[in-house]
């Protein structure tokens, strides 16, 4: 009996999608013993995605992406930095979402069942969006605003979840949006717009920027735009102020600190970089012992990380051009970390922008490779889905924020949502294709 290729890929994809999406919340709130299996779960998702991706890959573009990464990472890791194959393969898992989610989704959007998959994908994202509202509300009631408000992905996923909520809501609104009647469209799509509210319950500051951009991109840019802004801008200001004070009330913060440059300087760079360096150096030299359970208290601010890592990388075999090899952010649980990671743990832990993670492992060449990949996946082909160009701009802004804000592209489920939306924009309506075939 022949196995239906589409059904095999379809069910495999959605099984790992929902496991990756919901494991965190289930383990945090319902079945805490599941946390003991976190490593097993992550390994299962990664290995299954690798198999599925290699099974589905066929277009020259996706092959070029994979081969170019393999050449770069092998040169940096094995040849320059003499990593073991075990460290390399473990580090490769951080990139399986970037490398192999696109081939899987491209297969779905170009095969003979493309329209069926698109409907299933849209339904899955609708369910996902509702679940975030339920889970984040629960987390807010129980823990207050903070990192615990990660929705279905659980603790620590607040930033990436908030970003995906805006993308998914905009994506689902797009086919239903009438650009000629802004206010009427707002009323007709209030369900999806109301589902944005959880982003103000988890202390994610980037939500304010995404909120503004979300509603600006729904505006039709034409000669009547100036007249529209006479009523859109006041309504937007009122809504923004209302949400801002709701956020302040929910998080119990002092509103005056949000107009203080000192807060942003401390948040992104740190008020005393010399002290940060001194503490980090003492940790590195063993003069200060850090309790592993409190290691997050050593979190170096995001931009300070970039400033401090440059002279460190300059002394490594790969240098600033090729970095220290992949795998520097893996192995903390098992204790199988690289010598570089052991020595510089004080700067590698905590909040990590993608640009920092990439620079450490693959250097400036790696950053160039990642920018090229994100640019071509975002802007290649025509934007055929309604509001497709606006969706692309929203995703481009989100990728920019990820580069300087967090390392969420290490999570396959984030890649599945963001890249899935981008491919849905390109392959809409479903193209004519050969059975189970590809159209590039």
N, C-alpha and C positions, 0 to 999 in steps of 0.2 A: 504494500500500500504506500503510494507516494505521499510525502508530507507536503502540504500546501505551504510554499515558501512565504507568501505574504502573511498568512495566519501565524506561522511560527515566529516571524520577526515582530509582528504586531503584538502578540501576547507577551513575548519576551521583553519588548520595549516597555510596555505599560506595567508589567510586574516590577521591573527594576525602578521605573519612574515613581510608582506609588510607595515602594519600600523606601527609596531615598527621600521622598517627600515627607512621609509620615512617621518614620522611625523615631525621630527626636522627640516629638510630642508624646507618642505612646510610651516611650521609655521614661520620659520625665514625669508624666502624670498618671499613667495607668499601670505600667509594668516595669518598675525600676530595675528588676534583675536583668532586663534586656540590655542595660548599659554594659554588662560584662561581655556582650557579644558585639559591641560597636565595631571592633576591628574586623571581626568575621563578616559583619554586614557590609562594611565598606569594601572589603576585599571581594566579596561576592558581586557587588554592584560593578566594581571596576573591571574584574575579570570577565564578567558576562558582557559588559559593554564593549570590551576589546574584541571578544569573539563575534559579537553582533556587528560591530563596525567593520571588521575585516571581511565578514560574510557579505555585507551590503556594498562595500566600496567598489566603485567602477569608473567614476568620471576622472578624467585626467587632472582636473583642478584639485580634487580631494587627494589623489595620489601624490601630486606635487607637494601639497601641504604636509602630508605625512612623511614623505621621503626627505624633504628639506629639514624638517624638525629632527628626524633621526640622524641626519648627517651633522647638524649643528650640535645636538646634545651628546652624541657619541664622541665628537671631536673634543668638546669641552670636558666631558666627564671622564672618558676612558683614556684618551690620548694625552690631554694636557694635565688633568688633575689625578690621573691614575686611580680612579674609583674602582671598587669591586663591582662585579656584575649584579650582585645582590642589591647594593645601594642604588645602582642605576635603574634596575627594574622597579624597585620600590618607589623611586623618585618619578619614574615614568607615569605612575598612577595619578600624579597631580595634573597631568596633561591629557588624560584620556577623554575628558569632556570636550576640551578644545579640539582635539584631533579626530575623534570618532563619532561624536554626536551628529555632526553635519552629514557624513556619508549615510548614516542610518535614516535621518529625516529626509534627505534628498531622495533616497530610494522610495520612501513612502509617498512623497509629493509628486513623483514622476512615474510611478508604476500604474498599472491599469486600474488599481483600486484607490487612486489618489483622492477622488471625491469622498469616498467612504472614510478614508483616513482623516481628511480635513474635518469632517463632521465629528468624528470621534475625538480628534485633537481639541476642537472648540468646546465640546462637552466636558472633556477632562479639565480644561482650563477654567470653565465656569464652576465646576465642582471645587476645584482647587481654590478659587477666589473666595467662595462661600466658606470653605473650611478655614481659611486664614482669619476671617472675621470671627468665627466661632472660637477658634483656638487662642487668638490674641486677646479677645475679650476675657476669656477664662484666665489667661496668664496675667492680664492687668489686674483683674479682681483679686487674684491670689497673691501676686508678687509686687504689684505696682509697675510703674513704667521702668523699663530697663532692658538689659540683655536677655532676660527670660522671655521677652515678647517676640520670639522668633517664629510664631505660628506653628504650622505642622512640623517644621524642621527643628523646633525646640530651642533650647538655650544657646545663645551666641549667634543666632541667625537673624537677628532683628534687622540689620542693615540690608542684607540681601533680600529678605522677604519683603520689606517695604518697597524696595526698588522694583521687584517683580510684580507687586500688586498694581503699581501704576502702569506698567507695561501691559499686563494682562487685561486690566480694565479698559485701557485705550484700544487694545486690539479687538476686544469683544464689542466695543461701542462702534467701531469704525464702519461696519456694513450697515448699521442702523442710523447713522448720523446724517442729518440733512443740513448741509453747510449753509443753505440759504435762510434757515430759520434757527438761529442759535438757541434762543430761549425755549422754543417748543421742543427742540431736540434734547435740551437738558431735562425737561420734564418727562419726555418719553423714555429717557435712558437713566432715570433716577436710581434704578436698582443697582446698576454698575457703578454709578458715581457715589452712592451711599457706601458701597463696599470699599471706598478709599479710607473711611474713618479709622480703621485699625492702625494706619500708619502714624497716627498722632497719639497712640497709646503706648509706644515702645521706645520713646526717647531717641528716635532716629532723626537727627537734625537735617539730613539731606532731603527729608520728605517735604520741607518747605520749598525747596528749589524745584523738586519734581511736581509739586502741586501747582505752582505757577506755570511751569512749562506745559503741563498736561492741558490746562484750559486755554492757553495761548495757541497751542497747536490745533485745537478744535475750531479756531476762528478761520473763516474763509478769507484769504488775503486777496482782496480786489479793490476797486476804486471806491467802494462804499465803506471800506474798513475804518476810515477816520470817523465817520458818523456812528458806526457800530461801537467804537471805543468809548463814545460818550456815555453809554449805559453799561458796557461790559466792564470797563475799568472801575467805576464806583462799586458795582456789585462784587467784583473780584477783591477789591480792597476790604470791603465789609466782611466778605467770607474769610479772607486771610486773617484779618484781625480777630474774628470770632474763633477760628481754629487755633490761632496763636495763644489766645488766653485760655482756651480749652486745654491746650497742651501744657501751659504753665500750671494750670490748676491740677491737671492730672499728675504731673511730675513733681509738683511742689517746689519749683525752682523760683529764683528771684528774677523777675523780668528785666531788671536793670543790667544784669550781667550780659544779656544778649546784645546790648549796644556797647559793650566794653571790648576794646581791641585786645585787652589783656587776656580775656577768656579764649579768644581764637588763637592768639599767639601761644598760649600755654597748651591748648588742645592739639595744635598741629606741630608746634616746634619745641615748646618747653621754654620756661622763663629763664632758666640758667643752664645753658648747654655745657658749660665747663663742669658744673656739678654732675650732670648726667654722664659725661665722659669719665670723670673721676670715680664715680660709683661703679660704672661698667668696667673700668680697668681693674678696680679692686676685686670685683667678682671674678673677672678673668684670671687674675693672679692668685686667687684663692684666699685673699685677705678678708673677704666677706662671704659667708655661707648663706645661700638662699634656700629657704624652705621650699621644696618642690610644690607643696600644696598652696603656697602663696607667691609663686613665681610671677603671676600676672601683676603683682604690685610693682615689678620692675619694668613695666611697659614703657619703652621709650616712645615719645610722640612721633607721629608718622614722618613729618618732614625732617625731624632730627635724625631719624634712621638713615635717610638718604644722605644727609650731610656727613654722618659719621662712618658710613660703610665705604665711601669712596676711597679714602686712604688705606682702609683695611684690604679692599680688593686689589689695590695697586701692588700689594706685596704677595699676591697669590699667583700660582703658575698661569692661570687663565687671564689674570689681570682684569682691567675694566672692560676689555673687548669681549671676553668669553666667559668671565665669571668663574665660579668654583665647581660647576657641575651640578646636575639635578640630584635631588634627594636630600638637600640641606634642611628641609622642613618636614621630613618624615623620620620615623623610628623613635620618637620620644617615648611612646608607650612601651615598646619592647626594649628600649635601651640601645638599639642598634643605630646609633647616629654617627655621622661622619666626624673625623677629628676637627674639622673646621667648625661644625655645629657645636661640638663640646666646648671649644675654646671661646666661641662668640655667642653662646646661648643668650647672654644678656641683651643682645640687640636683635636676635632672630625671633624671640618670643613676642607675644602680644599683638597689637594692631599692626597689620602688614598690608600696605598698598601693593597692588599688583606690580607696579613699576619697580618696587623694592624687591619683591620676591623674584621677579624675572632678572633684574640686574645682578642679584647675588648668585643666581644659578647659571645664567647664560649670558650675562654681561650686556653691553650696549648692542651687540649684534642680536642678542635674543629679544631685546626691546624692539629693535627694528623689525624683526620677524613677526612679533606679536601684533605690532601696529599694522603691518602689511596684511596679516590674516584678518584682523577685525575690520579693516577698511574694505577688503574685497568681499567679505561675507555680508557687510552692511550695505554696500552701494553697488554691487555687481548686478547686472540684469535690470529689467524694467520693474517699477513698482506698480503692480497690476491690481492689488487689493485696494478697496476704497480707503482713502487717507493714507495710502502706502508711503508717500514721501514724508508725511508727518511722523508716521511710525518709525521710519528710518532715522529721522532726526532725534526722536525720543530715545531710540536705542543708541545712537551715536553719543548723545549726551551721557547716557547711562554707562557706556563703556569708558568714557572719559573719567567719570566719577569713580568707577571701579579702579582705574589705573592709579588714581591718587588717594583712594579712600579705603578699599579693602581688597581681599584676594578671593572673592567669591567665584571666580571662574575656575577655581580648583574643584568646585562642586559640580558633578555631572548634571544634577537636576537644574541648576541655574543655567547651564549651557543649553539644556533641553528646552527650557522655556524661551530663552532669549533668541537662540538660533532658530528654534521652531517658528517663532513669530516672524523672523526675517525671511525664512524660506516660504512661509505662507504668503507673505507680501509678494514675493516673486512668482510663485506658482499658483496664481489665482486669476481666473478659474483654473480647474485642473487641466493640464495640457493633454493633447492627444499623445498616446504612447503605445508602444508594443506591450503585450502581456508581461507583467513583472519586469518591465524594461526601464531605461533611464534616458532622459533627454538632456542631461548635463545641467 
